[in-house]
């Protein structure tokens, strides 16, 4: 048995079988969604005959609905139950996407996409919380494994989406609708309803008990505010790639495939770079809060490097690799932190934090678009680097409030 086979065998042995089934289904769902997400702007322009500015408004409405959806999803998790909440959102999302095939009116499309963004927002914190509750002994590794698998699916789906769109734009919505419905059906049969996973997994959650209201959670700002603000500025920095680097490469005469190559590299690093992040976690960033701080430091260094040496495509690749390492440290760490520190209230805080992140996704494109139109790439790169440094400051503030004891890196009790 060669080394690769041994590693895969060890991977499958490290998780419960039901968790592996969930990861596989999540991978398929992520692949299906990725077929669609890069094409919305082109669909509005090419099929509905609207301007790129109007296409940008569609994405804005979708992001706003997503913010509301994440907050609502987190708040309703225990009231409706994870199975009812997640499966119904998936089925409705599949129905909405399938209906796009028959829609030829811009404003009807806007409504469908906005409701779809809301339902997706509901599902995100709910699924993350469900993973943390059901497999609490494995959740650190699981969040990372699902993140890697989903990003691999995104890379595959984005590539497949272009091929499908070349045949038919509406077909992309049909394929994504089918994959979303398949995931919803899988979850309907897969998710346990009795006993309630979320309750049994959090009986020791102590500080944030069942009787605390959303208002009481919001008042406990130390648990979420600085992490949420850090995520907001991280995503402002993140959107630089599509709203700064992309037009810059086009202006410099590079073909679109060279921009796509950056995201291919991103996917390869996420998949193959696990030993690097594993080494960072075992040496200089042993706790979750340290990983979050290190993530923003990597992103700041990567964007700062690009700001100084953006004239060379090779240096853009180097910057992308460094930034991707930061992304790999951050994104699985956030749901893990809330699962371990907030107990039963984890869905609420995941949704709240996700709302902060969506504000960053919404703000970045407008900021960079105006900067690039008036002053070019250097102010864009400077703004992105500064946003990443600001996120580093907020993450440091968060880390100062949530230091983990060396003898215990995992806790289900919230500490204020």
HELIX and SHEET records of a PDB file:
HELIX    1   1 UNK A    3  UNK A   13  1                                  11    
HELIX    2   2 UNK A   17  UNK A   37  1                                  21    
HELIX    3   3 UNK A   40  UNK A   46  1                                   7    
HELIX    4   4 UNK A   52  UNK A   80  1                                  29    
HELIX    5   5 UNK A   82  UNK A   99  1                                  18    
HELIX    6   6 UNK A  100  UNK A  102  5                                   3    
HELIX    7   7 UNK A  106  UNK A  134  1                                  29    
HELIX    8   8 UNK A  136  UNK A  138  5                                   3    
HELIX    9   9 UNK A  139  UNK A  167  1                                  29    
HELIX   10  10 UNK A  169  UNK A  190  1                                  22    
HELIX   11  11 UNK A  197  UNK A  200  1                                   4    
HELIX   12  12 UNK A  214  UNK A  219  1                                   6    
HELIX   13  13 UNK A  221  UNK A  223  5                                   3    
HELIX   14  14 UNK A  225  UNK A  238  1                                  14    
HELIX   15  15 UNK A  240  UNK A  240  1                                   1    
HELIX   16  16 UNK A  241  UNK A  245  3                                   5    
HELIX   17  17 UNK A  246  UNK A  251  1                                   6    
HELIX   18  18 UNK A  256  UNK A  272  1                                  17    
HELIX   19  19 UNK A  274  UNK A  283  1                                  10    
HELIX   20  20 UNK A  288  UNK A  309  1                                  22    
HELIX   21  21 UNK A  313  UNK A  342  1                                  30    
HELIX   22  22 UNK A  343  UNK A  345  5                                   3    
HELIX   23  23 UNK A  346  UNK A  375  1                                  30    
HELIX   24  24 UNK A  377  UNK A  401  1                                  25    
END                                                                             
